[in-house]
Amino acid sequence: MLFVGFVALAGKSQNNSVGKSDPDAKKILDDVSKKMKSYKAIQATFTLRIEDSKGNPQGSKKGTAYMKGDKYRVSITGQEIYCDGKNIWTYDKSANEVTIAKFDPTVNNSPQKIFTSSYDKDYLYKLNGEQKMGTKTVQEIELTPVDKTKNIFKVYVYVDKAAKSLYSSKMLDKSGNKYIYTINSLNGTAPISDATFVFDKAKYPGCEVVDLNN
């Protein structure tokens, strides 16, 4: 799912054995990580904009994400993704179909990577400086994946300097497309029940189930 484009924005520090990263960028990412990890549950709204290689708009979608521990739920135009820490349900609204797969924490492509990805392990990063985005002063951090086989070859992270929180991210793929995510709101004390993270088929009459676990 495209929402994982918010990868490697905050997480556990590790020794980077594949190259050197900017210590100033690391300090900023560590501060964001510390703040995000202090939240017991998170509800966030975001906007995804897509541009082609020439910078032409290709569409915009709004979404909501809920996170608590290993559990998450993402709702974005046309799609809903649920994970209760054991299974992942991906619901396609246009097809009225849900696909069920096992959750694998070792290859976790979840929204938690916004807040808990091991950026030191997977990326080299550097601080590019500061700029204005609306009324905010943001710090731009450029991340380059260590694994050169990945389709995404560059990620730019924009951190709200005053709040020490993630504001926006821009991903570039090898075809030149850009995926730009902006966090519109974030509540770190949201009262979220565990039922939020389980797909309830009864709410989707006629839904076809594709169970990959069988």
C-alpha positions in Angstrom: 0.0 0.0 0.0 1.2 3.5 -0.8 0.8 4.7 2.7 4.0 3.0 3.7 5.7 5.7 1.7 6.0 7.5 5.0 8.8 5.1 5.8 11.9 5.6 8.0 10.8 8.8 9.5 11.4 7.9 13.1 12.7 4.9 14.9 15.2 3.0 16.9 18.8 4.1 16.4 21.3 1.4 15.3 24.9 1.5 14.1 24.9 2.1 10.3 27.5 -0.3 8.9 26.9 0.5 5.2 27.9 4.2 5.2 28.0 7.4 7.1 25.0 9.6 7.8 24.7 13.2 8.9 24.7 13.4 12.8 22.6 16.6 12.6 19.9 14.7 10.7 20.2 11.8 13.1 19.5 14.1 16.1 16.3 15.4 14.5 15.1 12.0 13.6 15.8 10.7 17.1 13.8 13.6 18.6 10.9 12.8 16.3 11.2 9.1 17.3 11.2 9.8 21.0 8.1 12.0 20.8 6.2 9.5 18.6 7.1 6.5 20.8 5.6 8.3 23.8 2.2 8.1 22.3 0.1 5.1 23.5 -2.3 5.3 20.6 -2.4 7.5 17.5 -5.1 8.9 15.2 -3.8 10.8 12.2 -5.3 12.4 9.1 -3.2 12.8 6.0 -3.3 13.8 2.3 -1.5 12.0 -0.5 -0.7 13.8 -3.7 0.8 12.1 -6.7 2.8 13.8 -9.5 4.3 12.4 -12.6 8.0 12.8 -13.8 7.1 16.2 -15.2 5.5 17.5 -12.0 2.0 17.2 -13.4 -0.7 16.4 -10.7 -2.0 12.8 -11.0 -4.5 12.9 -8.2 -5.0 13.6 -4.5 -6.4 11.4 -1.8 -7.3 12.0 1.9 -6.9 9.3 4.5 -7.0 8.5 8.2 -4.7 6.2 10.2 -5.2 4.6 13.6 -2.3 2.9 15.4 -1.8 1.2 18.7 1.1 -1.2 19.3 1.2 -3.7 16.4 -2.3 -2.8 15.5 -3.3 -0.4 12.8 -6.0 0.7 10.4 -5.7 2.9 7.4 -8.7 4.4 5.4 -7.9 6.1 2.1 -10.1 6.8 -0.9 -11.3 3.4 -2.2 -9.4 1.2 0.2 -9.3 0.2 3.9 -6.6 -1.8 5.6 -7.0 -3.4 9.0 -4.4 -5.2 11.1 -5.0 -6.6 14.6 -1.4 -7.8 15.0 -2.2 -11.3 13.7 -4.0 -10.8 10.4 -4.2 -8.0 7.7 -7.4 -7.3 5.9 -7.2 -5.2 2.7 -10.6 -4.1 1.5 -11.2 -2.9 -2.1 -14.3 -0.8 -2.2 -14.8 -0.8 -6.0 -14.7 -4.6 -6.1 -16.4 -5.1 -2.7 -13.6 -7.6 -1.9 -11.4 -8.2 1.1 -8.1 -10.0 1.1 -6.9 -11.6 4.3 -3.2 -12.3 4.9 -1.0 -13.2 7.9 0.8 -10.3 9.6 4.5 -10.8 9.5 6.4 -8.4 11.8 9.7 -9.2 10.1 8.5 -7.6 6.9 6.1 -5.1 8.5 5.0 -2.7 5.8 2.7 -0.9 8.3 2.0 2.7 9.1 4.1 2.1 12.2 7.0 2.7 10.0 6.1 6.3 10.0 7.1 6.3 13.7 9.1 3.2 14.4 11.2 2.3 11.4 14.8 1.5 11.8 16.0 4.4 9.6 19.7 3.9 10.6 19.6 0.3 9.2 17.7 0.9 6.0 18.8 4.4 4.9 21.6 6.9 4.7 20.4 10.4 5.5 21.5 14.0 5.6 20.1 17.4 6.6 19.5 19.7 3.7 18.6 22.8 5.7 15.4 24.6 6.6 12.5 26.1 4.6 9.0 27.5 5.0 5.9 25.4 4.4 3.0 27.6 5.0 3.4 29.1 8.4 5.8 26.3 9.6 9.6 26.2 9.5 10.5 22.7 8.5 13.8 20.9 8.4 14.4 18.8 5.2 16.1 15.4 5.6 17.1 13.5 2.5 17.1 9.7 2.9 18.7 7.3 0.4 17.8 3.6 0.6 20.7 1.3 1.2 19.0 -1.4 -0.9 19.4 -0.1 -4.5 16.9 -2.7 -5.8 14.0 -0.9 -4.2 11.7 1.0 -6.6 11.8 4.1 -4.3 15.3 5.6 -4.6 14.8 8.8 -2.6 12.7 10.0 0.3 12.6 13.6 1.6 11.3 14.1 5.1 10.1 17.4 6.4 10.1 17.9 10.2 8.3 20.7 12.0 11.2 22.4 13.7 9.2 23.9 16.6 7.0 20.9 17.3 9.7 18.3 16.6 7.1 16.2 14.7 6.8 14.9 11.2 5.0 17.3 8.8 5.4 15.9 5.3 7.3 13.4 3.2 8.1 13.1 -0.5 9.0 9.8 -2.2 10.5 9.5 -5.6 10.4 6.2 -7.6 12.6 5.1 -10.5 10.0 6.1 -13.1 10.1 9.7 -11.8 6.7 9.7 -10.0 6.5 11.6 -6.8 4.3 10.6 -3.8 3.8 13.5 -1.4 2.2 12.8 2.0 1.2 15.6 4.4 0.0 15.0 8.0 -3.0 17.2 8.6 -3.6 16.3 12.2 -2.2 13.9 14.8 -3.7 12.9 18.1 -1.4 11.0 20.4 -3.9 10.4 23.1 -6.8 9.1 21.0 -9.1 6.6 22.7 -9.0 3.7 20.2 -10.6 0.3 20.9 -9.2 -2.9 19.7 -12.3 -3.5 17.6 -11.1 -0.7 15.4 -8.4 -2.9 13.9 -10.6 -5.9 13.0 -12.5 -6.1 9.6 -16.2 -6.6 10.3 -17.6 -8.4 7.2 -21.2 -7.8 8.5 -20.7 -4.1 7.7 -20.0 -4.9 4.0 -23.0 -6.9 2.6 -22.0 -9.1 -0.4 -18.3 -8.7 0.3 -16.2 -11.4 -1.4 -13.5 -12.9 0.9 -10.1 -14.0 -0.5 -8.3 -15.7 2.4 -4.6 -16.2 1.6 -4.1 -18.0 4.9 -5.9 -21.1 3.6 
